[in-house]
């Protein structure tokens, strides 16, 4: 029905805000709840690590879903 390129770009752009907001929410709850070192660099590194994990998990889901044919 659609080409793969435009579909992938639209899906990625649509999922982008969720994949940036969810790690921010987790960072605020977990980082301060566990009472880790409170400096901007440490918090930013923790947040960016969670963002990378979220994007990697999303990409792995795309990969696995592309391995199977839908009917």
PyMOL Python script that loads the backbone (N, CA, C, O; Angstrom):
from pymol import cmd

cmd.read_pdbstr("""\
ATOM      1  N   UNK A   1       0.827  -1.180   0.000  1.00  0.00           N
ATOM      2  CA  UNK A   1       0.000   0.000   0.000  1.00  0.00           C
ATOM      3  C   UNK A   1       0.882   1.257   0.000  1.00  0.00           C
ATOM      4  O   UNK A   1       0.732   2.108  -0.877  1.00  0.00           O
ATOM      5  N   UNK A   2       1.794   1.385   0.966  1.00  0.00           N
ATOM      6  CA  UNK A   2       2.719   2.509   1.021  1.00  0.00           C
ATOM      7  C   UNK A   2       4.132   1.988   0.843  1.00  0.00           C
ATOM      8  O   UNK A   2       4.413   0.818   1.103  1.00  0.00           O
ATOM      9  N   UNK A   3       5.014   2.863   0.399  1.00  0.00           N
ATOM     10  CA  UNK A   3       6.419   2.486   0.342  1.00  0.00           C
ATOM     11  C   UNK A   3       6.988   2.439   1.751  1.00  0.00           C
ATOM     12  O   UNK A   3       6.443   3.055   2.666  1.00  0.00           O
ATOM     13  N   UNK A   4       8.069   1.719   1.924  1.00  0.00           N
ATOM     14  CA  UNK A   4       8.651   1.535   3.247  1.00  0.00           C
ATOM     15  C   UNK A   4       9.257   2.820   3.788  1.00  0.00           C
ATOM     16  O   UNK A   4       9.109   3.110   4.975  1.00  0.00           O
ATOM     17  N   UNK A   5       9.926   3.588   2.963  1.00  0.00           N
ATOM     18  CA  UNK A   5      10.615   4.803   3.408  1.00  0.00           C
ATOM     19  C   UNK A   5       9.691   5.832   4.043  1.00  0.00           C
ATOM     20  O   UNK A   5       9.925   6.239   5.181  1.00  0.00           O
ATOM     21  N   UNK A   6       8.638   6.267   3.331  1.00  0.00           N
ATOM     22  CA  UNK A   6       7.733   7.253   3.945  1.00  0.00           C
ATOM     23  C   UNK A   6       7.013   6.719   5.186  1.00  0.00           C
ATOM     24  O   UNK A   6       6.783   7.457   6.143  1.00  0.00           O
ATOM     25  N   UNK A   7       6.663   5.436   5.162  1.00  0.00           N
ATOM     26  CA  UNK A   7       6.007   4.851   6.339  1.00  0.00           C
ATOM     27  C   UNK A   7       6.936   4.882   7.545  1.00  0.00           C
ATOM     28  O   UNK A   7       6.530   5.264   8.643  1.00  0.00           O
ATOM     29  N   UNK A   8       8.191   4.476   7.334  1.00  0.00           N
ATOM     30  CA  UNK A   8       9.147   4.450   8.438  1.00  0.00           C
ATOM     31  C   UNK A   8       9.401   5.854   8.985  1.00  0.00           C
ATOM     32  O   UNK A   8       9.458   6.042  10.200  1.00  0.00           O
ATOM     33  N   UNK A   9       9.553   6.834   8.103  1.00  0.00           N
ATOM     34  CA  UNK A   9       9.793   8.204   8.558  1.00  0.00           C
ATOM     35  C   UNK A   9       8.592   8.755   9.322  1.00  0.00           C
ATOM     36  O   UNK A   9       8.760   9.405  10.354  1.00  0.00           O
ATOM     37  N   UNK A  10       7.388   8.502   8.826  1.00  0.00           N
ATOM     38  CA  UNK A  10       6.185   8.974   9.515  1.00  0.00           C
ATOM     39  C   UNK A  10       6.026   8.297  10.870  1.00  0.00           C
ATOM     40  O   UNK A  10       5.668   8.945  11.854  1.00  0.00           O
ATOM     41  N   UNK A  11       6.287   7.015  10.922  1.00  0.00           N
ATOM     42  CA  UNK A  11       6.185   6.279  12.189  1.00  0.00           C
ATOM     43  C   UNK A  11       7.227   6.773  13.183  1.00  0.00           C
ATOM     44  O   UNK A  11       6.927   6.933  14.366  1.00  0.00           O
ATOM     45  N   UNK A  12       8.433   7.012  12.721  1.00  0.00           N
ATOM     46  CA  UNK A  12       9.499   7.507  13.585  1.00  0.00           C
ATOM     47  C   UNK A  12       9.180   8.898  14.121  1.00  0.00           C
ATOM     48  O   UNK A  12       9.376   9.164  15.306  1.00  0.00           O
ATOM     49  N   UNK A  13       8.691   9.788  13.260  1.00  0.00           N
ATOM     50  CA  UNK A  13       8.343  11.137  13.700  1.00  0.00           C
ATOM     51  C   UNK A  13       7.143  11.133  14.650  1.00  0.00           C
ATOM     52  O   UNK A  13       7.078  11.943  15.574  1.00  0.00           O
ATOM     53  N   UNK A  14       6.204  10.228  14.423  1.00  0.00           N
ATOM     54  CA  UNK A  14       5.036  10.148  15.299  1.00  0.00           C
ATOM     55  C   UNK A  14       5.411   9.581  16.670  1.00  0.00           C
ATOM     56  O   UNK A  14       4.835   9.984  17.681  1.00  0.00           O
ATOM     57  N   UNK A  15       6.359   8.659  16.714  1.00  0.00           N
ATOM     58  CA  UNK A  15       6.780   8.058  17.980  1.00  0.00           C
ATOM     59  C   UNK A  15       7.819   8.896  18.713  1.00  0.00           C
ATOM     60  O   UNK A  15       8.087   8.650  19.889  1.00  0.00           O
ATOM     61  N   UNK A  16       8.400   9.867  18.048  1.00  0.00           N
ATOM     62  CA  UNK A  16       9.466  10.683  18.631  1.00  0.00           C
ATOM     63  C   UNK A  16       9.120  11.349  19.947  1.00  0.00           C
ATOM     64  O   UNK A  16       9.875  11.207  20.908  1.00  0.00           O
ATOM     65  N   UNK A  17       8.000  12.076  20.035  1.00  0.00           N
ATOM     66  CA  UNK A  17       7.677  12.728  21.312  1.00  0.00           C
ATOM     67  C   UNK A  17       7.509  11.753  22.473  1.00  0.00           C
ATOM     68  O   UNK A  17       7.917  12.043  23.598  1.00  0.00           O
ATOM     69  N   UNK A  18       6.914  10.612  22.201  1.00  0.00           N
ATOM     70  CA  UNK A  18       6.738   9.606  23.262  1.00  0.00           C
ATOM     71  C   UNK A  18       8.085   9.053  23.698  1.00  0.00           C
ATOM     72  O   UNK A  18       8.308   8.822  24.887  1.00  0.00           O
ATOM     73  N   UNK A  19       8.987   8.839  22.737  1.00  0.00           N
ATOM     74  CA  UNK A  19      10.295   8.275  23.054  1.00  0.00           C
ATOM     75  C   UNK A  19      11.228   9.277  23.716  1.00  0.00           C
ATOM     76  O   UNK A  19      12.287   8.891  24.210  1.00  0.00           O
ATOM     77  N   UNK A  20      10.861  10.553  23.738  1.00  0.00           N
ATOM     78  CA  UNK A  20      11.623  11.548  24.487  1.00  0.00           C
ATOM     79  C   UNK A  20      10.975  11.882  25.828  1.00  0.00           C
ATOM     80  O   UNK A  20      11.673  12.190  26.794  1.00  0.00           O
ATOM     81  N   UNK A  21       9.642  11.823  25.892  1.00  0.00           N
ATOM     82  CA  UNK A  21       8.946  12.196  27.132  1.00  0.00           C
ATOM     83  C   UNK A  21       8.982  11.073  28.170  1.00  0.00           C
ATOM     84  O   UNK A  21       9.170  11.342  29.356  1.00  0.00           O
ATOM     85  N   UNK A  22       8.808   9.832  27.748  1.00  0.00           N
ATOM     86  CA  UNK A  22       8.783   8.708  28.691  1.00  0.00           C
ATOM     87  C   UNK A  22      10.094   8.574  29.467  1.00  0.00           C
ATOM     88  O   UNK A  22      10.044   8.416  30.687  1.00  0.00           O
ATOM     89  N   UNK A  23      11.273   8.628  28.817  1.00  0.00           N
ATOM     90  CA  UNK A  23      12.512   8.596  29.601  1.00  0.00           C
ATOM     91  C   UNK A  23      12.662   9.781  30.558  1.00  0.00           C
ATOM     92  O   UNK A  23      13.262   9.646  31.624  1.00  0.00           O
ATOM     93  N   UNK A  24      12.116  10.941  30.179  1.00  0.00           N
ATOM     94  CA  UNK A  24      12.165  12.095  31.073  1.00  0.00           C
ATOM     95  C   UNK A  24      11.357  11.827  32.335  1.00  0.00           C
ATOM     96  O   UNK A  24      11.794  12.149  33.440  1.00  0.00           O
ATOM     97  N   UNK A  25      10.194  11.245  32.169  1.00  0.00           N
ATOM     98  CA  UNK A  25       9.353  10.898  33.317  1.00  0.00           C
ATOM     99  C   UNK A  25      10.045   9.862  34.206  1.00  0.00           C
ATOM    100  O   UNK A  25      10.033   9.980  35.431  1.00  0.00           O
ATOM    101  N   UNK A  26      10.639   8.863  33.590  1.00  0.00           N
ATOM    102  CA  UNK A  26      11.352   7.829  34.351  1.00  0.00           C
ATOM    103  C   UNK A  26      12.574   8.423  35.047  1.00  0.00           C
ATOM    104  O   UNK A  26      12.878   8.058  36.183  1.00  0.00           O
ATOM    105  N   UNK A  27      13.277   9.338  34.373  1.00  0.00           N
ATOM    106  CA  UNK A  27      14.442   9.985  34.974  1.00  0.00           C
ATOM    107  C   UNK A  27      14.064  10.742  36.235  1.00  0.00           C
ATOM    108  O   UNK A  27      14.738  10.631  37.259  1.00  0.00           O
ATOM    109  N   UNK A  28      12.989  11.509  36.161  1.00  0.00           N
ATOM    110  CA  UNK A  28      12.565  12.291  37.327  1.00  0.00           C
ATOM    111  C   UNK A  28      12.189  11.382  38.488  1.00  0.00           C
ATOM    112  O   UNK A  28      12.547  11.662  39.632  1.00  0.00           O
ATOM    113  N   UNK A  29      11.474  10.302  38.211  1.00  0.00           N
ATOM    114  CA  UNK A  29      11.039   9.414  39.299  1.00  0.00           C
ATOM    115  C   UNK A  29      12.193   8.585  39.861  1.00  0.00           C
ATOM    116  O   UNK A  29      12.379   8.521  41.076  1.00  0.00           O
ATOM    117  N   UNK A  30      12.956   7.957  38.989  1.00  0.00           N
ATOM    118  CA  UNK A  30      13.978   7.016  39.440  1.00  0.00           C
ATOM    119  C   UNK A  30      15.226   7.726  39.950  1.00  0.00           C
ATOM    120  O   UNK A  30      15.737   7.381  41.015  1.00  0.00           O
ATOM    121  N   UNK A  31      15.720   8.705  39.211  1.00  0.00           N
ATOM    122  CA  UNK A  31      16.990   9.337  39.558  1.00  0.00           C
ATOM    123  C   UNK A  31      16.935   9.990  40.928  1.00  0.00           C
ATOM    124  O   UNK A  31      17.845   9.832  41.742  1.00  0.00           O
ATOM    125  N   UNK A  32      15.854  10.729  41.175  1.00  0.00           N
ATOM    126  CA  UNK A  32      15.749  11.403  42.464  1.00  0.00           C
ATOM    127  C   UNK A  32      15.246  10.462  43.554  1.00  0.00           C
ATOM    128  O   UNK A  32      15.530  10.675  44.733  1.00  0.00           O
ATOM    129  N   UNK A  33      14.499   9.418  43.171  1.00  0.00           N
ATOM    130  CA  UNK A  33      14.029   8.440  44.146  1.00  0.00           C
ATOM    131  C   UNK A  33      15.144   7.579  44.703  1.00  0.00           C
ATOM    132  O   UNK A  33      15.109   7.182  45.867  1.00  0.00           O
ATOM    133  N   UNK A  34      16.136   7.291  43.869  1.00  0.00           N
ATOM    134  CA  UNK A  34      17.268   6.476  44.294  1.00  0.00           C
ATOM    135  C   UNK A  34      18.338   7.338  44.945  1.00  0.00           C
ATOM    136  O   UNK A  34      19.269   6.824  45.564  1.00  0.00           O
ATOM    137  N   UNK A  35      18.198   8.658  44.800  1.00  0.00           N
ATOM    138  CA  UNK A  35      19.111   9.635  45.402  1.00  0.00           C
ATOM    139  C   UNK A  35      20.528   9.496  44.836  1.00  0.00           C
ATOM    140  O   UNK A  35      21.503   9.372  45.577  1.00  0.00           O
ATOM    141  N   UNK A  36      20.612   9.519  43.504  1.00  0.00           N
ATOM    142  CA  UNK A  36      21.914   9.479  42.845  1.00  0.00           C
ATOM    143  C   UNK A  36      22.558  10.860  42.889  1.00  0.00           C
ATOM    144  O   UNK A  36      21.941  11.829  43.332  1.00  0.00           O
ATOM    145  N   UNK A  37      23.800  10.940  42.425  1.00  0.00           N
ATOM    146  CA  UNK A  37      24.564  12.192  42.448  1.00  0.00           C
ATOM    147  C   UNK A  37      23.823  13.266  41.655  1.00  0.00           C
ATOM    148  O   UNK A  37      23.495  13.053  40.488  1.00  0.00           O
ATOM    149  N   UNK A  38      23.560  14.401  42.265  1.00  0.00           N
ATOM    150  CA  UNK A  38      22.738  15.439  41.649  1.00  0.00           C
ATOM    151  C   UNK A  38      23.581  16.541  41.042  1.00  0.00           C
ATOM    152  O   UNK A  38      23.854  17.560  41.676  1.00  0.00           O
ATOM    153  N   UNK A  39      23.983  16.322  39.817  1.00  0.00           N
ATOM    154  CA  UNK A  39      24.615  17.377  39.014  1.00  0.00           C
ATOM    155  C   UNK A  39      23.986  17.318  37.627  1.00  0.00           C
ATOM    156  O   UNK A  39      23.454  16.287  37.215  1.00  0.00           O
ATOM    157  N   UNK A  40      24.056  18.427  36.922  1.00  0.00           N
ATOM    158  CA  UNK A  40      23.418  18.486  35.606  1.00  0.00           C
ATOM    159  C   UNK A  40      24.001  17.448  34.661  1.00  0.00           C
ATOM    160  O   UNK A  40      23.265  16.803  33.913  1.00  0.00           O
ATOM    161  N   UNK A  41      25.317  17.284  34.690  1.00  0.00           N
ATOM    162  CA  UNK A  41      25.970  16.329  33.793  1.00  0.00           C
ATOM    163  C   UNK A  41      25.514  14.896  34.065  1.00  0.00           C
ATOM    164  O   UNK A  41      25.263  14.134  33.132  1.00  0.00           O
ATOM    165  N   UNK A  42      25.410  14.534  35.328  1.00  0.00           N
ATOM    166  CA  UNK A  42      25.000  13.178  35.680  1.00  0.00           C
ATOM    167  C   UNK A  42      23.551  12.912  35.286  1.00  0.00           C
ATOM    168  O   UNK A  42      23.229  11.845  34.762  1.00  0.00           O
ATOM    169  N   UNK A  43      22.686  13.877  35.537  1.00  0.00           N
ATOM    170  CA  UNK A  43      21.275  13.715  35.186  1.00  0.00           C
ATOM    171  C   UNK A  43      21.107  13.662  33.670  1.00  0.00           C
ATOM    172  O   UNK A  43      20.337  12.845  33.164  1.00  0.00           O
ATOM    173  N   UNK A  44      21.817  14.521  32.942  1.00  0.00           N
ATOM    174  CA  UNK A  44      21.728  14.531  31.478  1.00  0.00           C
ATOM    175  C   UNK A  44      22.241  13.225  30.887  1.00  0.00           C
ATOM    176  O   UNK A  44      21.647  12.700  29.946  1.00  0.00           O
ATOM    177  N   UNK A  45      23.325  12.700  31.421  1.00  0.00           N
ATOM    178  CA  UNK A  45      23.860  11.424  30.940  1.00  0.00           C
ATOM    179  C   UNK A  45      22.878  10.295  31.195  1.00  0.00           C
ATOM    180  O   UNK A  45      22.682   9.439  30.332  1.00  0.00           O
ATOM    181  N   UNK A  46      22.259  10.281  32.366  1.00  0.00           N
ATOM    182  CA  UNK A  46      21.267   9.265  32.710  1.00  0.00           C
ATOM    183  C   UNK A  46      20.067   9.356  31.760  1.00  0.00           C
ATOM    184  O   UNK A  46      19.586   8.340  31.259  1.00  0.00           O
ATOM    185  N   UNK A  47      19.591  10.581  31.520  1.00  0.00           N
ATOM    186  CA  UNK A  47      18.451  10.788  30.623  1.00  0.00           C
ATOM    187  C   UNK A  47      18.792  10.353  29.198  1.00  0.00           C
ATOM    188  O   UNK A  47      17.997   9.665  28.557  1.00  0.00           O
ATOM    189  N   UNK A  48      19.954  10.743  28.699  1.00  0.00           N
ATOM    190  CA  UNK A  48      20.339  10.365  27.341  1.00  0.00           C
ATOM    191  C   UNK A  48      20.524   8.864  27.198  1.00  0.00           C
ATOM    192  O   UNK A  48      20.234   8.299  26.144  1.00  0.00           O
ATOM    193  N   UNK A  49      21.002   8.219  28.246  1.00  0.00           N
ATOM    194  CA  UNK A  49      21.107   6.755  28.215  1.00  0.00           C
ATOM    195  C   UNK A  49      19.727   6.127  28.097  1.00  0.00           C
ATOM    196  O   UNK A  49      19.545   5.174  27.340  1.00  0.00           O
ATOM    197  N   UNK A  50      18.754   6.650  28.834  1.00  0.00           N
ATOM    198  CA  UNK A  50      17.395   6.117  28.744  1.00  0.00           C
ATOM    199  C   UNK A  50      16.764   6.405  27.386  1.00  0.00           C
ATOM    200  O   UNK A  50      16.017   5.574  26.869  1.00  0.00           O
ATOM    201  N   UNK A  51      17.047   7.562  26.802  1.00  0.00           N
ATOM    202  CA  UNK A  51      16.532   7.870  25.462  1.00  0.00           C
ATOM    203  C   UNK A  51      17.117   6.898  24.442  1.00  0.00           C
ATOM    204  O   UNK A  51      16.405   6.400  23.570  1.00  0.00           O
ATOM    205  N   UNK A  52      18.405   6.634  24.555  1.00  0.00           N
ATOM    206  CA  UNK A  52      19.037   5.674  23.641  1.00  0.00           C
ATOM    207  C   UNK A  52      18.451   4.285  23.793  1.00  0.00           C
ATOM    208  O   UNK A  52      18.256   3.588  22.798  1.00  0.00           O
ATOM    209  N   UNK A  53      18.169   3.872  25.009  1.00  0.00           N
ATOM    210  CA  UNK A  53      17.554   2.567  25.238  1.00  0.00           C
ATOM    211  C   UNK A  53      16.157   2.525  24.630  1.00  0.00           C
ATOM    212  O   UNK A  53      15.776   1.519  24.030  1.00  0.00           O
ATOM    213  N   UNK A  54      15.391   3.599  24.775  1.00  0.00           N
ATOM    214  CA  UNK A  54      14.032   3.638  24.216  1.00  0.00           C
ATOM    215  C   UNK A  54      14.066   3.562  22.692  1.00  0.00           C
ATOM    216  O   UNK A  54      13.288   2.818  22.096  1.00  0.00           O
ATOM    217  N   UNK A  55      14.960   4.326  22.052  1.00  0.00           N
ATOM    218  CA  UNK A  55      15.045   4.286  20.587  1.00  0.00           C
ATOM    219  C   UNK A  55      15.534   2.927  20.105  1.00  0.00           C
ATOM    220  O   UNK A  55      15.068   2.434  19.078  1.00  0.00           O
ATOM    221  N   UNK A  56      16.461   2.319  20.826  1.00  0.00           N
ATOM    222  CA  UNK A  56      16.959   0.997  20.444  1.00  0.00           C
ATOM    223  C   UNK A  56      15.872  -0.058  20.575  1.00  0.00           C
ATOM    224  O   UNK A  56      15.739  -0.919  19.705  1.00  0.00           O
ATOM    225  N   UNK A  57      15.094  -0.004  21.648  1.00  0.00           N
ATOM    226  CA  UNK A  57      14.003  -0.956  21.828  1.00  0.00           C
ATOM    227  C   UNK A  57      12.947  -0.773  20.745  1.00  0.00           C
ATOM    228  O   UNK A  57      12.408  -1.756  20.237  1.00  0.00           O
ATOM    229  N   UNK A  58      12.647   0.467  20.387  1.00  0.00           N
ATOM    230  CA  UNK A  58      11.692   0.729  19.320  1.00  0.00           C
ATOM    231  C   UNK A  58      12.207   0.197  17.980  1.00  0.00           C
ATOM    232  O   UNK A  58      11.455  -0.404  17.213  1.00  0.00           O
ATOM    233  N   UNK A  59      13.465   0.417  17.713  1.00  0.00           N
ATOM    234  CA  UNK A  59      14.060  -0.077  16.465  1.00  0.00           C
ATOM    235  C   UNK A  59      14.084  -1.594  16.417  1.00  0.00           C
ATOM    236  O   UNK A  59      13.861  -2.184  15.360  1.00  0.00           O
ATOM    237  N   UNK A  60      14.349  -2.222  17.531  1.00  0.00           N
ATOM    238  CA  UNK A  60      14.327  -3.678  17.583  1.00  0.00           C
ATOM    239  C   UNK A  60      12.915  -4.200  17.335  1.00  0.00           C
ATOM    240  O   UNK A  60      12.737  -5.229  16.683  1.00  0.00           O
ATOM    241  N   UNK A  61      11.922  -3.499  17.849  1.00  0.00           N
ATOM    242  CA  UNK A  61      10.535  -3.874  17.574  1.00  0.00           C
ATOM    243  C   UNK A  61      10.196  -3.749  16.099  1.00  0.00           C
ATOM    244  O   UNK A  61       9.502  -4.603  15.549  1.00  0.00           O
ATOM    245  N   UNK A  62      10.685  -2.678  15.441  1.00  0.00           N
ATOM    246  CA  UNK A  62      10.479  -2.525  14.002  1.00  0.00           C
ATOM    247  C   UNK A  62      11.155  -3.654  13.235  1.00  0.00           C
ATOM    248  O   UNK A  62      10.591  -4.188  12.280  1.00  0.00           O
ATOM    249  N   UNK A  63      12.363  -4.013  13.656  1.00  0.00           N
ATOM    250  CA  UNK A  63      13.093  -5.089  12.989  1.00  0.00           C
ATOM    251  C   UNK A  63      12.350  -6.411  13.104  1.00  0.00           C
ATOM    252  O   UNK A  63      12.178  -7.122  12.114  1.00  0.00           O
ATOM    253  N   UNK A  64      11.915  -6.734  14.304  1.00  0.00           N
ATOM    254  CA  UNK A  64      11.216  -8.008  14.494  1.00  0.00           C
ATOM    255  C   UNK A  64       9.874  -8.031  13.774  1.00  0.00           C
ATOM    256  O   UNK A  64       9.477  -9.065  13.237  1.00  0.00           O
ATOM    257  N   UNK A  65       9.177  -6.907  13.757  1.00  0.00           N
ATOM    258  CA  UNK A  65       7.891  -6.879  13.059  1.00  0.00           C
ATOM    259  C   UNK A  65       8.066  -6.953  11.544  1.00  0.00           C
ATOM    260  O   UNK A  65       7.160  -7.406  10.844  1.00  0.00           O
ATOM    261  N   UNK A  66       9.203  -6.520  11.031  1.00  0.00           N
ATOM    262  CA  UNK A  66       9.425  -6.594   9.592  1.00  0.00           C
ATOM    263  C   UNK A  66       9.831  -8.010   9.151  1.00  0.00           C
ATOM    264  O   UNK A  66       9.837  -8.310   7.957  1.00  0.00           O
ATOM    265  N   UNK A  67      10.165  -8.863  10.102  1.00  0.00           N
ATOM    266  CA  UNK A  67      10.559 -10.231   9.762  1.00  0.00           C
ATOM    267  C   UNK A  67       9.353 -11.123   9.460  1.00  0.00           C
ATOM    268  O   UNK A  67       9.511 -12.207   8.899  1.00  0.00           O
ATOM    269  N   UNK A  68       8.158 -10.679   9.826  1.00  0.00           N
ATOM    270  CA  UNK A  68       6.984 -11.502   9.647  1.00  0.00           C
ATOM    271  C   UNK A  68       6.022 -10.848   8.666  1.00  0.00           C
ATOM    272  O   UNK A  68       5.889  -9.626   8.607  1.00  0.00           O
ATOM    273  N   UNK A  69       5.365 -11.693   7.908  1.00  0.00           N
ATOM    274  CA  UNK A  69       4.439 -11.211   6.898  1.00  0.00           C
ATOM    275  C   UNK A  69       3.054 -11.060   7.525  1.00  0.00           C
ATOM    276  O   UNK A  69       2.603 -11.940   8.259  1.00  0.00           O
ATOM    277  N   UNK A  70       2.392  -9.966   7.242  1.00  0.00           N
ATOM    278  CA  UNK A  70       1.037  -9.771   7.759  1.00  0.00           C
ATOM    279  C   UNK A  70       0.028 -10.214   6.702  1.00  0.00           C
ATOM    280  O   UNK A  70       0.291 -10.156   5.500  1.00  0.00           O
ATOM    281  N   UNK A  71      -1.111 -10.650   7.174  1.00  0.00           N
ATOM    282  CA  UNK A  71      -2.136 -11.113   6.229  1.00  0.00           C
ATOM    283  C   UNK A  71      -3.308 -10.200   6.212  1.00  0.00           C
ATOM    284  O   UNK A  71      -4.265 -10.437   5.474  1.00  0.00           O
TER     285      UNK A  71
END
""", "prot")
cmd.dss("prot")
cmd.show_as("cartoon", "prot")
cmd.util.cbc("prot")
cmd.orient("prot")
